[in-house]
Amino acid sequence: MAAKVESNIEEVGPVECRVRVEIPWEEVEPRIRRRLGELRRRVRIRGFRPGKAPAKMVERMFRKDVEREIAADLVEETFPEVTGEHGKRVIGGPTVEELDVEAGKGVRYAARFEVPPTVEPTDYKGIEVRRRPVEVDPAEVDQRLERMRQELAEVEPIPEDAMDRTTEAGDVWTVDLEGTIGDEPIERTDVRVEIGAPDAASFLPGLAQAMSDLSRKDVGSTKTVEFELPTEGIRPEFAGAKVRLTLGLRSVQHKRIPDLDDEFARDTGKADSLEELRKQIEDEIREREQLEAEREARMRLVQSLLERNDFEVGPRLVGQEVAARIDGFKRQLAAQGLRVEQLGMSDERLWEQFAPEATFNVKAFLLLDAIAKAEGIEVSDEEFDKAVEELAEERNTTAGRLAAQMERSGEAVLLRAQLREEKVLDFLMEQANVTEAPDPTPEEEVDRAAAAVAEEITDDKGKRRRRRRADASDQADAAESADAETPS
């Protein structure tokens, strides 16, 4: 823009500014003339061919509309320029409060806009942080071993002399089914049903239980079963629905699960003995728990930081984070063939659900960013290149190719931000007073909350007593002053 644009910015709140802009007439008038000329060439006015209507008639009919359009264009064009000149980072677009076009003077407008808060971190060293000690639960090791046994299980034909028995746990039926779930018809072929398997692993929760009284010799016949679906862990429209199915019993086999011994350990391809396999699983669980305990400790550290450094964040900044989370959640559902409405939810409910966490994440990012600037913490090129090499190995590609892809997609900026945040948290944990202590029990949490409430009440009572003493002292001083001023 050739002409000089005048502007000034005022702060109207911790996260909001107002910009006032004046664009001179010599910049505005040529644009209005050009727009009117373009309009005259294409507009249709009764009694005139396109482009033949008198210019003054076109101006009289359309000038106000053209002025509004030009003014709006100039706001869109100049707003980023003037806010950039004043060094303001704008969150979202402007909210235009005033917009005037005056012949001979130009365009004047005022607009409010959101900015990130100014964060000046304090008291971020020496924070008390609890990290829970890592323990390996033997029950989880047993569960992992059991899952591995299930993965190595083999389905075998049932001997002829065992076919006259009632079906038992481990029997795997292949059936065709037809019937209804509630009012909805259903028809499937080649459905595998394992007797005794958890409902979560079943095509229809409750079907295996409904088939548990079949005889193996029923193969080749049809049977009708009726049962109800559970009310939880299932699509809302089918929760608690009555199911009626006619089953075509095509075949039955039995799943043989390997014994928990050294041979089983060797079959996994991970160890030569059961003891070695168990130790590997324990080490994997311990490593996972160590990472999780560290993540939890860092989360508590950030929570303490935010309690010591309270500041306001604008609704648009939080809104961008919430919108991104909702979009990601919807994409996850879509990958499973589901929609938000099928879960009985709406965008409004999702917004309420994600807003608190989004607010926390935004404030945490801004505070950690401010600490990084205060301490001069940055990510070197060597650190970035090393991270790219590790990612490239995970993604089975070359570091150069991945780096180029990340630059094009913008992922490189996100990776640098993530690495910088990790370095800040490493620094803060080094500066913190970290103690190892287990997570409090629910009873201890209740006691702690009650003690905090009692402390607040005691503090409030103390404040009220101090105020009463101060008021009494003021009243006594006033009375003494009045006595002194009363003539004898």
C-alpha positions as CSV (number, residue, x, y, z in Angstrom):
1,M,0.0,0.0,0.0
2,A,1.6,3.2,-1.2
3,A,-0.2,5.7,1.0
4,K,0.6,6.1,4.7
5,V,-1.7,4.2,7.0
6,E,-2.0,5.6,10.5
7,S,-2.6,3.2,13.4
8,N,-2.4,2.9,17.2
9,I,-3.0,0.0,19.5
10,E,-4.3,0.0,23.1
11,E,-4.6,-2.9,25.5
12,V,-8.1,-3.4,26.7
13,G,-7.4,-6.5,28.9
14,P,-4.7,-9.1,29.7
15,V,-5.4,-11.0,26.4
16,E,-7.2,-8.4,24.3
17,C,-6.2,-5.3,22.3
18,R,-7.9,-2.7,20.2
19,V,-6.4,-1.3,17.0
20,R,-7.5,2.0,15.4
21,V,-6.6,2.5,11.8
22,E,-7.0,5.4,9.4
23,I,-6.5,4.8,5.6
24,P,-6.2,8.1,3.6
25,W,-8.6,9.0,0.9
26,E,-6.0,8.9,-1.9
27,E,-5.7,5.1,-1.2
28,V,-9.5,4.6,-1.0
29,E,-10.9,6.7,-3.8
30,P,-9.1,4.9,-6.7
31,R,-10.3,1.6,-5.5
32,I,-13.9,2.8,-5.3
33,R,-13.6,4.2,-8.9
34,R,-12.2,0.9,-10.2
35,R,-14.9,-1.1,-8.5
36,L,-17.7,1.1,-9.9
37,G,-16.2,0.8,-13.4
38,E,-16.1,-3.0,-13.2
39,L,-19.7,-2.9,-11.9
40,R,-20.8,-0.7,-14.7
41,R,-19.4,-3.1,-17.3
42,R,-21.3,-6.1,-16.0
43,V,-24.4,-4.9,-14.1
44,R,-27.8,-5.1,-15.8
45,I,-30.0,-2.1,-15.4
46,R,-33.4,-2.0,-17.0
47,G,-33.4,0.1,-20.2
48,F,-29.7,-0.2,-20.8
49,R,-27.4,-2.8,-22.4
50,P,-24.6,-4.0,-20.1
51,G,-21.8,-1.4,-19.9
52,K,-24.0,1.4,-21.4
53,A,-25.7,2.7,-18.2
54,P,-24.6,6.2,-17.3
55,A,-21.7,6.2,-14.8
56,K,-23.5,8.6,-12.5
57,M,-26.5,6.4,-12.4
58,V,-24.4,3.3,-11.5
59,E,-22.6,5.4,-8.8
60,R,-25.9,6.7,-7.4
61,M,-27.3,3.2,-7.2
62,F,-24.3,1.2,-5.9
63,R,-21.8,3.6,-4.3
64,K,-22.8,2.8,-0.7
65,D,-22.5,-0.9,-1.3
66,V,-19.1,-0.5,-3.1
67,E,-17.8,1.7,-0.2
68,R,-18.7,-1.0,2.3
69,E,-17.0,-3.7,0.2
70,I,-13.9,-1.7,-0.3
71,A,-13.8,-0.8,3.4
72,A,-14.1,-4.5,4.3
73,D,-11.3,-5.4,1.8
74,L,-9.1,-2.7,3.4
75,V,-9.7,-4.1,6.9
76,E,-8.7,-7.6,5.7
77,E,-5.6,-6.2,4.0
78,T,-4.3,-3.8,6.6
79,F,-5.1,-5.6,9.8
80,P,-2.3,-8.1,9.6
81,E,0.1,-5.4,8.5
82,V,-0.5,-2.9,11.3
83,T,-0.7,-5.5,14.0
84,G,2.6,-7.0,12.7
85,E,4.2,-3.5,12.7
86,H,3.2,-3.2,16.4
87,G,4.7,-6.6,17.2
88,K,1.4,-8.2,18.1
89,R,0.6,-11.9,17.6
90,V,-3.0,-12.2,16.8
91,I,-5.1,-15.2,17.9
92,G,-7.9,-15.6,15.4
93,G,-9.3,-12.7,13.4
94,P,-10.5,-9.3,14.4
95,T,-13.8,-8.2,15.7
96,V,-14.6,-4.9,13.9
97,E,-16.3,-2.4,16.2
98,E,-16.3,0.7,14.0
99,L,-16.0,1.0,10.2
100,D,-16.6,4.4,8.5
101,V,-16.0,5.7,5.0
102,E,-15.9,9.4,4.6
103,A,-15.3,11.1,1.2
104,G,-12.2,13.3,1.2
105,K,-10.9,11.7,4.5
106,G,-10.7,7.9,3.9
107,V,-11.6,4.7,5.9
108,R,-11.4,4.6,9.6
109,Y,-12.0,1.4,11.7
110,A,-11.5,0.0,15.1
111,A,-11.2,-3.7,15.8
112,R,-10.6,-5.8,18.9
113,F,-8.4,-8.9,18.8
114,E,-7.1,-11.6,21.1
115,V,-3.4,-11.9,21.9
116,P,-1.5,-14.4,24.0
117,P,-1.0,-13.4,27.6
118,T,2.3,-11.9,28.8
119,V,3.7,-14.6,31.1
120,E,6.6,-13.7,33.5
121,P,7.4,-16.9,35.3
122,T,8.4,-16.9,38.9
123,D,9.1,-19.4,41.7
124,Y,9.7,-22.3,39.3
125,K,12.7,-23.8,41.0
126,G,12.8,-26.1,44.0
127,I,9.3,-27.3,43.7
128,E,8.2,-30.3,45.8
129,V,7.4,-33.1,43.4
130,R,6.2,-36.6,44.3
131,R,7.1,-39.6,42.1
132,R,5.6,-43.0,42.9
133,P,8.0,-45.9,43.2
134,V,7.8,-48.5,40.4
135,E,6.4,-51.9,41.3
136,V,5.7,-54.8,39.0
137,D,2.3,-56.5,39.7
138,P,2.7,-60.3,39.4
139,A,-0.9,-60.5,38.3
140,E,-0.1,-58.4,35.2
141,V,2.8,-60.7,34.4
142,D,0.4,-63.7,34.6
143,Q,-2.1,-61.9,32.4
144,R,0.6,-61.2,29.8
145,L,1.6,-64.9,29.8
146,E,-2.0,-66.0,29.5
147,R,-2.5,-63.7,26.4
148,M,0.6,-65.2,24.9
149,R,-0.7,-68.7,25.5
150,Q,-4.0,-67.7,23.8
151,E,-2.1,-66.4,20.8
152,L,-0.2,-69.7,20.5
153,A,-3.3,-71.8,20.9
154,E,-4.3,-74.2,18.1
155,V,-7.8,-75.2,17.1
156,E,-8.0,-79.0,16.6
157,P,-10.7,-81.5,15.5
158,I,-12.6,-83.1,18.4
159,P,-12.2,-86.9,18.6
160,E,-15.3,-88.9,17.5
161,D,-15.7,-90.5,20.9
162,A,-15.9,-87.0,22.5
163,M,-18.6,-85.6,20.2
164,D,-21.5,-86.8,22.4
165,R,-20.6,-84.5,25.2
166,T,-22.0,-81.1,26.1
167,T,-19.9,-78.3,24.7
168,E,-17.3,-77.0,27.1
169,A,-14.9,-74.0,27.5
170,G,-12.5,-73.9,24.6
171,D,-14.9,-75.3,22.0
172,V,-15.0,-73.1,18.9
173,W,-18.2,-73.2,16.9
174,T,-18.7,-72.0,13.4
175,V,-22.3,-70.9,12.8
176,D,-24.5,-69.1,10.4
177,L,-27.1,-66.9,12.2
178,E,-30.3,-65.1,11.3
179,G,-32.7,-63.2,13.6
180,T,-33.2,-59.9,15.3
181,I,-31.5,-57.6,17.8
182,G,-34.3,-55.6,19.2
183,D,-36.3,-54.6,16.1
184,E,-33.3,-54.7,13.8
185,P,-32.8,-57.8,11.6
186,I,-29.4,-59.5,11.5
187,E,-27.9,-62.1,9.2
188,R,-24.3,-63.4,9.3
189,T,-22.4,-66.4,8.0
190,D,-19.1,-68.1,9.2
191,V,-19.4,-66.6,12.7
192,R,-16.8,-68.1,15.1
193,V,-18.0,-68.4,18.7
194,E,-15.7,-69.6,21.5
195,I,-17.4,-71.1,24.5
196,G,-16.1,-69.5,27.7
197,A,-14.4,-66.6,26.0
198,P,-14.9,-63.1,27.6
199,D,-17.8,-61.1,26.2
200,A,-15.4,-58.5,25.0
201,A,-14.0,-61.0,22.5
202,S,-17.4,-62.1,21.2
203,F,-19.2,-61.0,18.1
204,L,-22.3,-60.6,20.2
205,P,-21.9,-60.4,24.0
206,G,-23.9,-63.2,25.6
207,L,-24.0,-65.4,22.5
208,A,-21.4,-67.8,23.8
209,Q,-23.2,-68.1,27.1
210,A,-26.5,-68.8,25.3
211,M,-24.8,-71.6,23.4
212,S,-23.2,-73.2,26.5
213,D,-25.8,-76.0,26.9
214,L,-25.5,-77.3,23.3
215,S,-24.3,-80.8,22.6
216,R,-21.3,-81.3,20.3
217,K,-23.4,-83.7,18.3
218,D,-25.8,-80.9,17.4
219,V,-23.5,-80.1,14.6
220,G,-25.4,-80.0,11.3
221,S,-28.7,-78.9,13.0
222,T,-30.3,-75.6,13.8
223,K,-31.0,-74.2,17.2
224,T,-32.8,-71.0,18.4
225,V,-31.3,-69.0,21.2
226,E,-32.6,-65.9,23.1
227,F,-30.7,-63.6,25.4
228,E,-30.3,-59.9,26.2
229,L,-27.3,-57.7,25.4
230,P,-25.6,-55.9,28.2
231,T,-26.4,-52.3,29.0
232,E,-22.7,-51.1,29.0
233,G,-19.9,-51.4,26.5
234,I,-22.2,-51.6,23.5
235,R,-23.7,-49.1,21.0
236,P,-26.4,-47.1,22.8
237,E,-29.2,-48.1,20.4
238,F,-28.6,-51.8,21.2
239,A,-27.9,-51.5,25.0
240,G,-30.1,-54.1,26.8
241,A,-31.8,-55.2,23.6
242,K,-33.4,-58.6,23.3
243,V,-31.8,-61.0,20.8
244,R,-33.5,-63.9,19.1
245,L,-31.3,-65.9,16.7
246,T,-31.6,-69.1,14.7
247,L,-28.2,-70.7,14.5
248,G,-27.0,-73.1,11.7
249,L,-24.4,-75.1,13.6
250,R,-21.9,-75.9,10.9
251,S,-18.9,-77.3,12.9
252,V,-17.2,-77.4,16.3
253,Q,-13.5,-77.8,17.2
254,H,-11.6,-77.4,20.4
255,K,-8.8,-74.9,21.1
256,R,-5.7,-76.4,22.7
257,I,-3.8,-73.9,24.8
258,P,-0.1,-74.8,25.4
259,D,1.1,-75.6,28.9
260,L,2.9,-72.9,30.8
261,D,6.4,-74.4,30.6
262,D,9.8,-74.0,28.9
263,E,8.6,-75.4,25.7
264,F,5.9,-72.7,25.5
265,A,8.6,-70.1,26.2
266,R,10.7,-71.3,23.3
267,D,7.6,-71.3,21.0
268,T,7.2,-67.6,21.7
269,G,10.6,-67.0,20.1
270,K,11.5,-64.6,22.9
271,A,13.2,-66.8,25.5
272,D,14.6,-70.3,26.1
273,S,12.9,-70.8,29.4
274,L,9.7,-69.8,31.3
275,E,11.8,-68.1,33.9
276,E,13.6,-66.0,31.3
277,L,10.4,-65.1,29.6
278,R,8.8,-64.0,32.8
279,K,11.8,-61.8,33.6
280,Q,11.6,-60.2,30.1
281,I,7.9,-59.4,30.7
282,E,8.7,-58.0,34.2
283,D,11.4,-55.8,32.7
284,E,9.0,-54.5,30.0
285,I,6.4,-53.7,32.6
286,R,8.9,-52.0,34.8
287,E,10.2,-49.8,32.0
288,R,6.7,-48.8,31.0
289,E,5.8,-48.1,34.7
290,Q,9.0,-46.0,35.1
291,L,8.0,-43.9,32.1
292,E,4.4,-43.5,33.4
293,A,5.6,-42.6,36.9
294,E,7.9,-39.9,35.4
295,R,5.1,-38.6,33.2
296,E,2.8,-38.4,36.2
297,A,5.5,-36.6,38.3
298,R,6.0,-34.1,35.5
299,M,2.3,-33.5,35.3
300,R,2.2,-32.8,39.0
301,L,5.2,-30.4,38.5
302,V,3.3,-28.5,35.8
303,Q,0.2,-28.3,38.0
304,S,2.3,-26.8,40.8
305,L,3.8,-24.3,38.4
306,L,0.4,-23.2,37.2
307,E,-0.7,-22.7,40.8
308,R,2.3,-20.5,41.5
309,N,1.9,-18.6,38.1
310,D,-1.7,-17.9,37.5
311,F,-2.6,-16.0,34.4
312,E,-5.6,-15.6,32.0
313,V,-5.8,-17.1,28.5
314,G,-8.3,-16.0,25.9
315,P,-11.2,-18.0,24.7
316,R,-10.0,-18.2,21.1
317,L,-6.7,-19.7,22.0
318,V,-8.4,-22.3,24.1
319,G,-11.1,-22.7,21.4
320,Q,-8.5,-23.7,18.8
321,E,-7.1,-26.4,21.1
322,V,-10.6,-27.7,21.9
323,A,-11.6,-27.7,18.2
324,A,-8.4,-29.7,17.3
325,R,-9.2,-32.3,20.0
326,I,-12.8,-32.7,18.9
327,D,-11.6,-33.1,15.3
328,G,-9.1,-35.8,16.3
329,F,-11.8,-37.6,18.4
330,K,-14.2,-37.6,15.4
331,R,-11.5,-38.9,13.1
332,Q,-10.8,-41.8,15.6
333,L,-14.5,-42.6,15.6
334,A,-14.8,-42.4,11.9
335,A,-11.9,-45.0,11.6
336,Q,-14.2,-47.3,13.6
337,G,-17.2,-46.6,11.5
338,L,-18.9,-44.5,14.3
339,R,-20.3,-41.0,14.6
340,V,-20.6,-38.8,17.7
341,E,-24.4,-39.1,17.6
342,Q,-24.2,-42.9,17.9
343,L,-22.5,-42.4,21.3
344,G,-25.3,-40.1,22.5
345,M,-23.0,-37.1,22.4
346,S,-23.0,-33.7,20.6
347,D,-20.4,-31.1,19.7
348,E,-21.6,-29.0,22.7
349,R,-21.1,-31.9,25.1
350,L,-17.7,-32.6,23.6
351,W,-16.7,-29.0,24.0
352,E,-17.6,-29.1,27.7
353,Q,-15.7,-32.3,28.1
354,F,-12.5,-31.2,26.4
355,A,-12.4,-27.5,27.5
356,P,-10.8,-28.0,31.0
357,E,-8.0,-30.2,29.7
358,A,-7.5,-27.8,26.7
359,T,-7.3,-24.8,29.0
360,F,-4.7,-26.6,31.1
361,N,-2.6,-27.6,28.1
362,V,-2.6,-24.1,26.6
363,K,-1.6,-22.5,29.9
364,A,1.1,-25.2,30.4
365,F,2.5,-24.6,27.0
366,L,2.6,-20.8,27.5
367,L,4.3,-21.1,30.9
368,L,6.9,-23.6,29.8
369,D,7.6,-21.5,26.8
370,A,8.2,-18.5,29.0
371,I,10.5,-20.5,31.3
372,A,12.4,-21.6,28.2
373,K,12.9,-18.0,27.1
374,A,13.9,-16.9,30.7
375,E,16.5,-19.7,30.9
376,G,17.7,-19.6,27.3
377,I,16.7,-23.2,26.6
378,E,16.7,-24.0,22.9
379,V,17.0,-27.1,20.7
380,S,20.2,-27.4,18.8
381,D,20.4,-28.7,15.2
382,E,22.3,-31.7,16.5
383,E,19.5,-32.6,18.9
384,F,16.9,-32.1,16.2
385,D,18.8,-34.2,13.7
386,K,19.2,-37.0,16.3
387,A,15.5,-37.0,16.9
388,V,14.8,-37.2,13.2
389,E,17.1,-40.1,12.8
390,E,15.4,-42.0,15.6
391,L,12.0,-41.3,14.0
392,A,13.3,-42.4,10.6
393,E,14.4,-45.7,12.0
394,E,11.0,-46.2,13.6
395,R,9.2,-45.4,10.3
396,N,11.6,-47.5,8.2
397,T,12.8,-44.6,6.0
398,T,15.9,-42.4,5.7
399,A,16.6,-39.3,7.9
400,G,17.0,-37.1,4.9
401,R,13.7,-38.1,3.3
402,L,11.8,-37.8,6.6
403,A,13.3,-34.4,7.3
404,A,12.2,-33.1,3.9
405,Q,8.7,-34.5,4.5
406,M,8.5,-32.9,7.9
407,E,9.5,-29.5,6.6
408,R,6.8,-29.6,3.9
409,S,4.1,-30.8,6.3
410,G,5.0,-28.5,9.2
411,E,5.8,-31.5,11.4
412,A,9.4,-30.2,11.9
413,V,8.1,-27.2,13.8
414,L,6.0,-29.4,16.0
415,L,8.9,-31.7,16.7
416,R,11.2,-28.8,17.7
417,A,8.5,-27.5,20.0
418,Q,8.1,-31.0,21.6
419,L,11.9,-31.4,22.1
420,R,12.1,-27.9,23.6
421,E,9.3,-28.7,26.0
422,E,11.0,-31.9,27.0
423,K,14.3,-30.0,27.7
424,V,12.4,-27.4,29.8
425,L,10.8,-30.2,31.9
426,D,14.2,-32.0,32.3
427,F,15.6,-28.7,33.6
428,L,12.7,-28.2,36.0
429,M,12.8,-31.7,37.3
430,E,16.6,-31.3,38.0
431,Q,15.8,-28.1,39.9
432,A,12.8,-29.7,41.8
433,N,12.9,-31.5,45.2
434,V,11.7,-34.9,44.0
435,T,10.6,-37.5,46.6
436,E,9.6,-41.1,46.1
437,A,6.3,-41.9,47.6
438,P,3.3,-44.1,46.7
439,D,0.1,-42.7,45.4
440,P,-2.3,-41.8,48.3
441,T,-5.2,-44.1,48.9
442,P,-8.8,-42.8,48.4
443,E,-9.1,-42.5,52.1
444,E,-6.0,-40.4,52.3
445,E,-7.2,-38.2,49.5
446,V,-10.5,-37.6,51.4
447,D,-8.5,-36.8,54.6
448,R,-6.2,-34.4,52.7
449,A,-9.2,-32.6,51.1
450,A,-10.9,-32.3,54.4
451,A,-7.7,-30.9,56.0
452,A,-7.4,-28.4,53.2
453,V,-11.0,-27.3,53.7
454,A,-10.5,-27.0,57.5
455,E,-7.4,-24.9,56.9
456,E,-9.3,-22.6,54.6
457,I,-12.1,-22.3,57.2
458,T,-9.6,-21.6,60.0
459,D,-7.8,-19.1,57.8
460,D,-11.1,-17.3,57.0
461,K,-12.0,-17.3,60.7
462,G,-8.7,-15.7,61.5
463,K,-9.1,-13.1,58.8
464,R,-12.6,-12.3,60.2
465,R,-11.3,-12.0,63.8
466,R,-8.5,-9.7,62.6
467,R,-11.0,-7.6,60.7
468,R,-13.3,-7.3,63.8
469,R,-10.3,-6.3,65.9
470,A,-9.3,-3.7,63.4
471,D,-12.9,-2.4,63.1
472,A,-13.1,-2.2,67.0
473,S,-9.8,-0.4,67.1
474,D,-11.0,2.1,64.4
475,Q,-14.2,2.6,66.3
476,A,-12.3,3.2,69.6
477,D,-10.0,5.7,67.8
478,A,-13.0,7.5,66.4
479,A,-14.7,7.7,69.8
480,E,-11.6,9.0,71.4
481,S,-11.2,11.6,68.6
482,A,-14.8,12.6,69.1
483,D,-14.4,13.0,72.9
484,A,-11.3,15.1,72.3
485,E,-13.2,17.4,69.9
486,T,-16.3,17.8,72.2
487,P,-16.2,21.2,74.1
488,S,-16.3,20.9,77.9
